[in-house]
């Protein structure tokens, strides 16, 4: 459904009782209550109506999807946790065919809490979803074509995607940034009748958590962030450097895993050197890097090892067949546009990027440098507006926050996660031996620590480390 219809569905101005807002004032809950309805799988669904622009609450409105799974025993309930599970749609994981890890997560938390999961603007399941007429181009465009012509081609494709999203979204496009979504989160807190917010954010959901802590820190009771997307680096080169260094270290983690794992197709060899040698001798290194960016995710390490082994024997086809991203859908979502507005509203031109890339190659010459092309491939050609640029975190009123960081997390670079965590005045960092989203995926140690904190407010002792449990 295009947002022209969605705009009519949610375009009614909100009540005059809403107060005008500035950047650090409290958001007000919409006058319409959350009207819960049964939506199967033991869940209830509702739509929260919010202003497109919280600085103009009497202007156009939009809606966000919300799903609640109630505490099993109301007599033992100690509160509500609001959660976002990461980039894209979160509520489908609750009302659809739940992955086992999500089911176990809900089973554990609903012993004592209501769990409320929300979708960010434009990413809902029905009338709240903005459907872009074109899918977002492959973010590997700059990886595969490493020249000025490749840059121009990727920028043109991204610009066409962005223009389609703007047309489909209409007025709602102006609200696609995490500053607005943090205000939506506070409106949800009020609509749920909670004096303070308990929040769990995974991956992109940590961006909303960082914004909420800055804007509404005094209204935050507890916040647990896992797989943190660092929104605190004003300079693009610093943000990319954290990713490059993390990816360079990931190559060594892959090597070490292969050395101790008899089933690894490169066992007995230096897997990192095998990668180096392959790149040097290839006439299509961009395709190798494109596949390896998939394969460096720990669950895909066995596939990456087999792909390198086959390529050493003359068959590099696994880098394009086995190690590939899913084919794009016929239409697109606004998640890519929102990410660019939040993290890369201002981008260098091609010559400026080459200067950044030289720095990345100096600090991460074997593999990590490719992150510059990977990350900018998302956003080159996309206008920065509306913008919520990265900036140092200032959340003096925030309570102690729990941040868990994976040694093998190269999705949201663990160096960036640690950088963000250090800026919370009373954060408790817990490192663990797994990769991205390990709490949701079922690391038992993280589940115990995170759930204890969300339910009872008890932080783990300083220096706590959770061993890896999910590596193949």
DACOR-V827166 format. One record per pair of residues at least 4 apart in sequence whose ideal C-beta (glycine too) atoms are under 6 Angstrom apart, sorted by the first residue. I is the first residue (numbers start at 1). J is the second residue. Records with the same first field share a line. If there is no record, write none. Layout:
I = J  J
//
This chain:
1 = 5
2 = 131  168
3 = 7  130  168  169  170  172
4 = 170
6 = 127
7 = 11  170  171
9 = 127
10 = 61  62  63
11 = 60
13 = 58
14 = 18  30  51  57  61
15 = 31
18 = 28  57
19 = 28
21 = 25  54  55
27 = 54  183  186  187
29 = 187  190  191
30 = 49
32 = 49
34 = 46  191
35 = 46
36 = 44  46
37 = 45
39 = 43  45  95
41 = 95
43 = 67  69  94  95
44 = 68
45 = 67
46 = 66
47 = 63
48 = 64  66  188
49 = 61  63
50 = 184  187
51 = 57  61
52 = 60  62  171  172  174  175
53 = 59  175
54 = 180  183
60 = 171
62 = 121  172
63 = 128
64 = 118  119  184
65 = 91  119  124  125  128
66 = 118
67 = 91  94  95  117
68 = 116
69 = 106  110  115
70 = 114
71 = 77  110  113  114
72 = 110
76 = 112
78 = 112
79 = 113  198
80 = 114  116  192  194
81 = 113  115  198  200  454
82 = 116  199
83 = 117  200
84 = 90  201  205  208
85 = 90  202
86 = 202  203  204  205
87 = 204  335
88 = 123  335
89 = 119  123
90 = 117  119
91 = 117  119
92 = 96
93 = 102
94 = 117
98 = 102  103
101 = 440  441  442
106 = 110  115
108 = 451
109 = 113  115
110 = 115
112 = 455
119 = 123  124
120 = 181
121 = 175
122 = 130  334
124 = 128  129
130 = 168  169  334
131 = 331
132 = 164  165  168  332
133 = 164
134 = 160  161  164  332
135 = 328  329  332
136 = 161  332  336
137 = 141  157  158
139 = 377  378
140 = 144  290
141 = 154  377
142 = 154  373  377
143 = 286  289  290  373  374
144 = 286  290
145 = 150
146 = 286
148 = 350
151 = 350
154 = 377  380
155 = 380  381
158 = 380  381  382
159 = 381
161 = 332
162 = 337  382
165 = 169  334  337
166 = 173
169 = 173
174 = 386
175 = 180
176 = 334  337  338  341
177 = 341  342  386  388
178 = 207  208  211  342  388
179 = 211  388
181 = 208
182 = 208  211  212  215
185 = 212
186 = 216
189 = 194  197
196 = 219  221
197 = 219  220
198 = 221  222
199 = 209  223
200 = 224
201 = 205  206  209  225
202 = 226  227  437  440
203 = 227  412
204 = 229
206 = 225  228  229
207 = 229  231
209 = 223  225
210 = 231
212 = 216
213 = 217  395  398
214 = 394  395
217 = 395  397  398
218 = 397
220 = 398  399
222 = 457
223 = 401
224 = 402  450  453  454
225 = 403
226 = 404  439
227 = 412  436  437
228 = 412  417  420
229 = 412
230 = 416  419  420
231 = 390
232 = 392  393  420  423
233 = 238  239  390
234 = 390  391
237 = 356
240 = 372
242 = 413  415  416
243 = 371  413
244 = 360  364  368  369  371
245 = 364  415
246 = 410  413  414  415
247 = 367  368  371  410
248 = 364  367  368
250 = 296  410
251 = 272  366  367
253 = 408
254 = 271  301
255 = 271  272
257 = 261  301
258 = 264  266  267  271  305
262 = 267
264 = 305
265 = 305  306  309
266 = 271  274  305  309
269 = 274
274 = 308
276 = 366
278 = 311
279 = 285  288
282 = 288
287 = 319  320
288 = 319
289 = 370
291 = 319  323
292 = 296
293 = 374
294 = 323
295 = 300  303  304  323
296 = 410
298 = 408  435  471
300 = 304
302 = 472
303 = 322  323
307 = 318  319  323
310 = 315  318
311 = 316
317 = 321
318 = 322
319 = 323
334 = 338
339 = 343
340 = 344  379  382
341 = 345  386  387
342 = 388
344 = 379
345 = 384  387  389
346 = 384
347 = 380
348 = 352  353
356 = 372
357 = 372
360 = 364  369  372
361 = 365  369
364 = 368  369
370 = 374
371 = 375
373 = 377
376 = 380
393 = 423
400 = 426  459
401 = 424  427
402 = 428  453
403 = 421  427  429
404 = 430  446
405 = 414  417  418  431
406 = 414  432  434  435  438
407 = 433
408 = 434  435
409 = 414  435  436
411 = 436
421 = 427  429
428 = 459
430 = 460  464
431 = 465
432 = 438  446  466
433 = 467  468
434 = 438  443  468  470
437 = 441
438 = 443  446
439 = 446  450
441 = 470
443 = 469
445 = 466
446 = 450  466
447 = 451
449 = 460
451 = 455
452 = 456  458
453 = 459
460 = 464
//
